[in-house]
Amino acid sequence: MKMKTVLIILGIFITVFALVQVYTLISRSRIESYPFKVIKTFKDIEIRNYEATLFSSVTLPTNEFKKASSQGFSILAGYIFGGNKTNEKIAMTSPVSMSLEDSMTMMFMVPKKFSKENLPKPNQSEIKFHEEPAKTVAAIIFGGWANSKKIETYKNKLKASLNTLGISYTNHFYFLGYNPPFDIFNRKNEIIVELDKGYQN
């Protein structure tokens, strides 16, 4: 009898888990994303052109990925979930972006229907809005859950590939995360770096 109960509970858990993953996958396909075009593909990396895009951002006084991502996400998610002067909810976008610097900046893309002028004012003064200019970047993709070690590994792989190809790049590296924490399958992360202005397609 106990074994039957355990199997029933296990079956319910697996069903709920599967439904959550399917719902997440469907929801993610509807999320507005940072627009770009792939202009060249190599063995391990892509070269992309990104459009000029408005972001909300918060800068954290740390370069520890886990700490910065947790604090930054909490602040920006609070804003879009209604932590603003009009209590307005703003749609989540993808990916979440983080600059890979001594002071890490987390950024959420602002949905296209908003401009700086009509965005609700944040309750937290450390939230800023800025437009990322159009830019050409190189990107490398990796799966699973991101951490500082993985980010450093793929950052170095990206640099090695660009050095081998003779493509000049800046020191502006970013981590892009595409999944919420409860996603188990098909997790996607990227490291991108801005290329020098003189890069020719």
Backbone bond lengths (Angstrom), bond angles and torsions (degrees), N, CA, C in turn:
res aa  C-N    CA-C-N  psi(-1)  N-CA   C-N-CA  omega(-1)  CA-C   N-CA-C  phi
1 M - - - 1.472 - - 1.532 110.45 -
2 K 1.354 115.00 -43.72 1.459 118.88 179.22 1.520 110.93 -61.94
3 M 1.348 116.58 -41.61 1.460 120.88 179.68 1.520 111.12 -62.32
4 K 1.320 117.48 -39.59 1.473 121.94 178.77 1.524 110.18 -63.15
5 T 1.329 116.49 -42.45 1.470 120.81 178.65 1.524 110.78 -63.08
6 V 1.326 115.97 -43.39 1.469 120.65 178.99 1.522 110.61 -61.21
7 L 1.330 116.87 -42.79 1.462 120.99 179.97 1.528 111.81 -65.13
8 I 1.337 116.56 -38.46 1.469 120.97 178.12 1.532 110.08 -64.45
9 I 1.341 115.30 -46.63 1.481 119.71 179.50 1.523 110.30 -62.42
10 L 1.338 116.44 -42.09 1.464 121.02 178.60 1.528 110.88 -62.65
11 G 1.335 116.36 -41.62 1.466 120.89 178.54 1.514 111.55 -62.48
12 I 1.334 116.77 -42.89 1.469 121.21 178.41 1.526 110.29 -62.67
13 F 1.339 115.25 -44.47 1.472 119.98 -179.70 1.529 110.92 -60.36
14 I 1.325 116.60 -46.21 1.475 120.53 -179.35 1.524 110.86 -63.30
15 T 1.328 116.99 -40.25 1.469 121.09 179.40 1.518 111.23 -63.65
16 V 1.338 115.36 -47.05 1.476 119.83 179.62 1.524 110.38 -62.68
17 F 1.323 116.25 -43.76 1.459 121.33 179.12 1.533 110.75 -58.74
18 A 1.336 115.92 -46.15 1.470 120.51 -179.89 1.521 111.09 -63.05
19 L 1.336 116.98 -41.63 1.467 121.11 179.86 1.520 111.21 -63.84
20 V 1.348 116.50 -40.83 1.468 120.76 178.51 1.525 110.20 -62.29
21 Q 1.337 117.28 -43.22 1.460 120.59 -179.48 1.527 111.87 -65.36
22 V 1.334 116.79 -40.92 1.470 120.82 178.21 1.521 110.31 -65.46
23 Y 1.340 116.39 -44.77 1.470 120.69 178.96 1.529 110.77 -60.23
24 T 1.335 115.88 -42.85 1.465 120.75 179.59 1.519 111.17 -62.90
25 L 1.334 116.14 -42.13 1.463 121.05 179.94 1.522 110.67 -62.62
26 I 1.334 117.30 -44.13 1.473 121.84 179.56 1.525 110.23 -65.91
27 S 1.344 116.22 -44.27 1.464 120.85 -179.27 1.522 110.84 -62.10
28 R 1.351 116.22 -41.56 1.455 120.04 -177.97 1.521 111.70 -64.22
29 S 1.323 116.80 -32.82 1.470 119.97 -179.58 1.525 112.15 -67.92
30 R 1.338 116.63 -17.44 1.466 120.94 -179.30 1.522 113.13 -97.17
31 I 1.341 116.79 -4.93 1.459 120.63 -176.36 1.526 110.62 -78.17
32 E 1.323 115.26 136.74 1.462 120.86 177.61 1.529 108.76 -67.85
33 S 1.334 116.68 137.66 1.465 119.32 -175.00 1.533 112.00 -126.13
34 Y 1.308 115.13 160.85 1.464 124.68 -179.25 1.533 108.38 -63.66
35 P 1.346 118.03 114.17 1.472 119.86 -171.39 1.528 114.07 -77.41
36 F 1.338 115.28 133.38 1.460 120.82 176.77 1.518 109.77 -151.96
37 K 1.333 114.47 165.64 1.460 121.63 173.55 1.522 108.73 -125.58
38 V 1.330 115.81 134.43 1.467 120.40 174.51 1.522 107.61 -79.40
39 I 1.325 116.31 122.97 1.470 119.55 -177.37 1.532 112.36 -106.45
40 K 1.333 116.91 -18.15 1.460 119.96 177.24 1.528 108.64 -159.74
41 T 1.318 115.88 141.88 1.461 120.91 178.75 1.521 109.84 -123.57
42 F 1.328 115.27 130.85 1.461 121.74 174.26 1.529 108.05 -111.44
43 K 1.325 117.19 -171.98 1.461 120.61 -176.14 1.529 112.26 -59.12
44 D 1.339 117.21 -49.13 1.465 121.35 -173.66 1.514 114.02 -112.21
45 I 1.321 117.88 -12.50 1.464 119.98 -171.94 1.527 111.90 -134.81
46 E 1.334 114.89 163.29 1.464 122.54 173.83 1.524 108.82 -120.01
47 I 1.324 115.56 148.55 1.460 121.64 168.65 1.524 106.65 -105.32
48 R 1.333 116.59 128.32 1.465 121.30 -174.85 1.519 111.65 -129.59
49 N 1.328 115.03 151.23 1.458 122.19 168.01 1.520 108.33 -107.17
50 Y 1.337 116.53 122.11 1.460 121.93 176.39 1.521 110.27 -100.89
51 E 1.331 115.91 143.85 1.458 121.45 175.40 1.524 110.29 -76.63
52 A 1.336 116.04 156.11 1.460 120.19 171.05 1.530 107.67 -62.48
53 T 1.331 117.06 131.45 1.462 121.32 -171.17 1.523 110.57 -145.24
54 L 1.327 116.11 141.60 1.459 122.31 179.59 1.531 110.54 -86.40
55 F 1.337 116.36 135.74 1.463 122.45 179.99 1.525 110.81 -128.67
56 S 1.335 115.24 148.94 1.460 120.74 162.14 1.518 106.27 -94.11
57 S 1.334 117.82 146.17 1.457 119.10 -174.04 1.518 111.75 -149.71
58 V 1.317 114.32 159.08 1.462 121.55 172.65 1.524 107.56 -144.97
59 T 1.338 116.05 134.47 1.458 121.34 -179.05 1.523 109.61 -100.88
60 L 1.330 115.95 130.85 1.464 122.43 -178.51 1.524 109.39 -108.85
61 P 1.331 118.08 137.11 1.472 120.87 -177.45 1.526 112.55 -80.12
62 T 1.315 117.34 52.45 1.463 122.14 -179.59 1.520 109.48 -155.85
63 N 1.329 116.19 153.93 1.468 120.06 172.65 1.525 110.95 -113.33
64 E 1.325 116.66 16.09 1.459 121.47 174.74 1.519 108.64 -83.79
65 F 1.339 116.34 115.16 1.462 120.85 -172.55 1.528 112.24 -57.09
66 K 1.325 116.99 -49.12 1.469 120.24 -175.62 1.521 111.31 -60.62
67 K 1.316 116.32 -45.78 1.463 121.46 -178.55 1.524 110.99 -66.91
68 A 1.331 116.64 -46.97 1.463 120.72 -178.15 1.522 111.73 -65.96
69 S 1.335 116.97 -40.64 1.466 119.64 -178.39 1.520 111.08 -67.43
70 S 1.325 117.23 -38.90 1.467 120.66 179.26 1.523 111.56 -66.94
71 Q 1.326 116.88 -49.17 1.463 120.83 -178.96 1.528 111.30 -66.73
72 G 1.325 116.09 -45.27 1.460 119.99 -177.90 1.511 112.35 -63.58
73 F 1.338 116.03 -43.91 1.467 119.55 -179.48 1.523 110.33 -63.71
74 S 1.316 117.06 -41.25 1.465 121.24 -179.59 1.527 110.95 -60.25
75 I 1.323 117.08 -43.34 1.471 121.37 -178.34 1.526 110.89 -68.31
76 L 1.343 117.55 -49.72 1.468 120.13 -176.52 1.524 112.17 -71.54
77 A 1.335 116.92 -36.93 1.467 119.50 177.29 1.527 110.13 -65.13
78 G 1.331 116.70 -37.82 1.456 119.99 176.86 1.517 111.37 -58.83
79 Y 1.336 116.08 -40.60 1.467 120.33 178.36 1.521 112.02 -63.54
80 I 1.353 117.32 -50.18 1.470 118.52 -174.61 1.535 112.23 -74.56
81 F 1.323 117.50 -19.68 1.464 120.25 178.04 1.527 112.48 -87.89
82 G 1.345 116.30 10.88 1.464 119.46 173.72 1.511 115.04 120.70
83 G 1.329 118.08 2.94 1.461 120.62 179.99 1.514 111.56 -82.68
84 N 1.326 115.31 61.92 1.459 121.46 -179.28 1.532 109.30 -145.19
85 K 1.327 116.51 172.89 1.466 121.03 -170.44 1.530 113.30 -64.35
86 T 1.324 117.41 -22.84 1.471 120.09 179.81 1.531 112.07 -107.44
87 N 1.327 116.84 5.75 1.482 121.86 -177.99 1.527 112.35 55.82
88 E 1.320 116.21 29.86 1.471 121.07 -176.65 1.522 110.59 -84.82
89 K 1.326 115.98 136.23 1.459 120.74 175.42 1.530 108.85 -89.16
90 I 1.310 115.71 134.74 1.462 122.91 -178.32 1.526 107.93 -116.84
91 A 1.316 117.02 135.73 1.471 120.82 -176.08 1.524 111.90 -62.56
92 M 1.329 115.02 142.30 1.462 120.93 173.87 1.524 108.76 -70.29
93 T 1.316 116.22 145.94 1.460 121.74 177.79 1.534 108.73 -124.47
94 S 1.311 115.81 175.77 1.463 120.55 -177.62 1.530 109.21 -140.66
95 P 1.323 118.33 145.54 1.461 128.24 -2.34 1.524 111.66 -87.70
96 V 1.331 115.84 170.88 1.454 121.45 166.16 1.525 106.24 -80.73
97 S 1.325 116.15 132.27 1.465 120.77 -175.97 1.524 110.59 -114.60
98 M 1.331 116.32 142.48 1.464 121.19 175.70 1.523 109.50 -136.15
99 S 1.331 116.05 129.10 1.464 119.32 174.88 1.521 108.83 -73.42
100 L 1.318 116.60 141.84 1.467 121.53 -178.79 1.521 108.78 -100.10
101 E 1.333 114.28 78.57 1.460 121.97 -176.87 1.529 108.84 -133.18
102 D 1.335 116.54 178.99 1.463 120.57 178.18 1.527 110.83 -61.59
103 S 1.334 116.60 -40.04 1.459 121.51 171.12 1.521 106.63 -109.71
104 M 1.317 117.24 108.96 1.469 121.25 -173.00 1.532 110.32 -81.24
105 T 1.319 115.70 137.05 1.459 121.50 177.40 1.519 108.79 -111.28
106 M 1.338 116.05 123.26 1.458 120.23 174.81 1.522 108.53 -94.75
107 M 1.343 115.81 141.41 1.465 120.38 -176.55 1.534 110.84 -135.00
108 F 1.322 115.20 137.15 1.467 122.82 169.62 1.526 107.22 -111.12
109 M 1.322 117.90 129.44 1.453 120.00 173.87 1.522 110.09 -64.35
110 V 1.335 116.44 137.11 1.465 121.58 177.05 1.530 108.32 -83.84
111 P 1.340 118.89 130.84 1.467 119.87 177.52 1.526 111.84 -53.70
112 K 1.320 116.41 144.47 1.461 122.62 -172.52 1.523 114.01 -58.73
113 K 1.341 117.87 -23.02 1.464 119.55 -178.00 1.529 112.27 -71.60
114 F 1.340 116.75 -12.60 1.459 120.85 -179.56 1.526 111.34 -101.85
115 S 1.333 114.59 154.12 1.460 122.14 168.88 1.519 106.95 -127.07
116 K 1.319 117.83 173.40 1.466 120.17 177.69 1.529 110.93 -57.63
117 E 1.330 115.37 -33.43 1.462 120.51 -174.77 1.527 112.99 -72.87
118 N 1.326 118.57 -32.98 1.469 119.01 -175.96 1.528 114.45 -108.05
119 L 1.336 116.63 8.64 1.464 119.16 174.70 1.529 109.69 -74.18
120 P 1.336 117.85 137.87 1.464 119.22 176.14 1.528 110.94 -64.42
121 K 1.314 117.31 144.32 1.466 122.59 -178.54 1.528 110.57 -72.55
122 P 1.341 117.53 130.25 1.472 119.87 -178.88 1.522 111.84 -67.21
123 N 1.315 115.84 150.82 1.462 120.56 172.33 1.522 111.04 -73.86
124 Q 1.329 116.78 -26.33 1.460 121.26 -178.50 1.531 110.21 -101.91
125 S 1.314 115.35 122.67 1.466 121.09 -172.45 1.523 113.53 -67.55
126 E 1.348 118.42 -19.67 1.462 119.57 -178.20 1.536 113.05 -76.33
127 I 1.329 117.13 -9.64 1.467 120.36 176.71 1.525 109.32 -79.45
128 K 1.306 115.89 127.42 1.460 122.06 -179.68 1.525 109.60 -121.81
129 F 1.341 115.57 161.63 1.463 121.61 175.32 1.527 108.25 -121.66
130 H 1.328 115.72 134.13 1.456 118.46 177.39 1.525 109.00 -151.12
131 E 1.318 114.99 153.88 1.460 119.65 177.93 1.522 109.58 -97.84
132 E 1.318 115.21 120.42 1.460 120.56 171.60 1.527 107.26 -75.37
133 P 1.326 118.43 125.34 1.469 119.62 -178.66 1.520 111.50 -69.62
134 A 1.317 115.26 164.03 1.468 119.87 172.96 1.530 107.85 -59.04
135 K 1.339 116.92 140.56 1.457 118.73 -176.46 1.522 110.95 -155.73
136 T 1.318 114.65 159.55 1.459 121.93 175.05 1.520 107.95 -107.10
137 V 1.327 116.20 130.18 1.465 120.43 -176.92 1.523 110.20 -132.21
138 A 1.325 114.61 163.76 1.461 122.02 167.14 1.517 107.08 -108.61
139 A 1.328 117.45 142.95 1.466 121.59 -175.95 1.521 110.56 -133.28
140 I 1.333 114.81 143.28 1.459 121.63 172.41 1.527 107.84 -128.09
141 I 1.323 117.18 139.29 1.468 122.92 -172.42 1.531 110.13 -108.54
142 F 1.331 116.41 142.99 1.465 120.36 171.16 1.518 110.35 -148.15
143 G 1.324 116.43 158.56 1.459 121.55 -174.94 1.516 113.25 -104.77
144 G 1.340 115.00 -173.74 1.458 121.15 177.63 1.512 112.91 77.23
145 W 1.344 114.84 -167.59 1.461 120.40 177.35 1.518 109.20 -86.41
146 A 1.320 116.62 134.17 1.458 121.21 -179.17 1.525 110.34 -79.62
147 N 1.322 115.73 148.42 1.459 122.55 171.10 1.528 107.28 -151.02
148 S 1.319 116.88 174.33 1.470 121.01 -175.18 1.528 112.07 -58.83
149 K 1.334 116.66 -40.52 1.464 120.62 -178.35 1.523 111.74 -64.89
150 K 1.347 116.15 -46.37 1.470 119.99 178.76 1.522 111.04 -63.39
151 I 1.316 116.61 -42.45 1.466 120.55 -178.91 1.524 110.11 -60.78
152 E 1.337 117.02 -44.65 1.469 120.82 179.54 1.524 110.77 -65.19
153 T 1.336 116.92 -39.87 1.466 121.31 179.15 1.522 111.29 -60.84
154 Y 1.326 116.79 -47.89 1.469 119.44 -176.85 1.524 112.18 -77.09
155 K 1.313 117.07 -27.55 1.465 120.16 172.40 1.533 109.16 -61.77
156 N 1.335 116.65 -44.38 1.466 120.72 179.25 1.527 111.82 -67.96
157 K 1.340 117.34 -36.52 1.469 120.45 176.16 1.530 110.83 -63.57
158 L 1.336 115.71 -40.93 1.467 120.32 178.65 1.530 110.05 -63.03
159 K 1.313 116.67 -45.93 1.464 120.81 179.16 1.524 111.05 -61.63
160 A 1.340 116.88 -42.83 1.467 120.64 -179.68 1.527 111.22 -62.63
161 S 1.339 116.74 -42.33 1.473 120.38 179.10 1.521 111.03 -63.35
162 L 1.325 116.69 -43.42 1.472 120.37 -179.70 1.532 110.74 -66.51
163 N 1.330 116.35 -39.55 1.475 119.26 178.05 1.525 110.85 -63.52
164 T 1.335 116.47 -41.03 1.468 120.93 178.57 1.526 111.03 -63.55
165 L 1.327 116.22 -38.75 1.468 121.36 -178.93 1.532 112.46 -80.62
166 G 1.322 116.80 -10.19 1.461 120.27 -179.22 1.515 112.95 73.34
167 I 1.332 117.07 29.25 1.460 121.86 179.65 1.528 109.11 -99.47
168 S 1.330 116.36 123.56 1.459 121.14 -178.28 1.524 111.09 -80.32
169 Y 1.320 116.34 140.63 1.459 120.93 -177.55 1.525 110.37 -137.73
170 T 1.315 115.62 162.58 1.460 122.01 179.47 1.531 109.39 -89.27
171 N 1.326 115.63 -171.55 1.468 120.14 175.48 1.527 110.96 -101.58
172 H 1.344 117.12 18.94 1.464 121.50 -178.81 1.533 109.60 -95.84
173 F 1.329 115.63 89.87 1.461 122.71 179.82 1.528 109.46 -101.88
174 Y 1.341 115.37 146.76 1.465 121.03 179.33 1.526 109.66 -137.80
175 F 1.319 115.27 147.00 1.461 121.80 168.80 1.522 107.75 -99.01
176 L 1.343 116.99 134.77 1.459 122.66 175.16 1.522 108.88 -119.13
177 G 1.337 116.78 124.69 1.459 121.85 178.61 1.516 110.62 -116.17
178 Y 1.325 116.76 130.66 1.464 121.32 -171.81 1.527 114.52 -105.04
179 N 1.320 118.64 -7.16 1.469 120.31 -171.78 1.518 112.48 -122.27
180 P 1.347 117.13 145.63 1.465 120.01 169.16 1.522 109.26 -70.57
181 P 1.337 118.45 161.11 1.471 121.27 -175.23 1.525 114.22 -58.94
182 F 1.347 117.81 -29.17 1.468 119.72 -175.32 1.521 113.35 -84.94
183 D 1.329 118.68 -1.45 1.468 120.63 172.42 1.527 108.82 -70.05
184 I 1.323 116.30 131.34 1.464 120.36 179.41 1.526 111.55 -102.62
185 F 1.326 116.04 -43.18 1.458 120.98 -174.22 1.526 111.54 -102.33
186 N 1.334 114.46 156.47 1.462 122.45 174.30 1.526 112.90 53.17
187 R 1.323 116.10 41.26 1.459 119.35 176.59 1.528 109.45 -71.67
188 K 1.332 115.69 141.29 1.459 120.49 -176.07 1.527 110.07 -133.20
189 N 1.315 115.18 129.45 1.463 122.48 176.07 1.522 108.19 -134.12
190 E 1.317 115.70 157.54 1.459 120.31 178.06 1.523 110.41 -143.22
191 I 1.311 115.17 151.39 1.455 122.18 164.46 1.522 106.04 -113.30
192 I 1.326 116.67 129.79 1.462 119.96 176.12 1.528 109.02 -124.58
193 V 1.319 115.31 155.16 1.460 120.99 176.09 1.523 108.24 -138.95
194 E 1.328 116.01 138.70 1.462 120.21 176.59 1.527 109.45 -71.50
195 L 1.326 115.39 136.21 1.463 120.58 177.53 1.520 109.99 -87.77
196 D 1.325 115.28 159.40 1.460 119.76 177.77 1.522 110.38 -60.43
197 K 1.324 115.07 150.36 1.477 120.35 -176.50 1.521 112.46 -57.36
198 G 1.316 117.72 -28.38 1.459 120.25 -176.59 1.515 114.95 -80.69
199 Y 1.340 118.06 3.68 1.475 119.58 -177.31 1.521 110.66 -62.18
200 Q 1.335 116.03 132.67 1.456 122.77 178.12 1.531 109.76 -107.43
201 N 1.345 116.54 130.96 1.486 120.74 179.53 1.532 109.98 -63.03
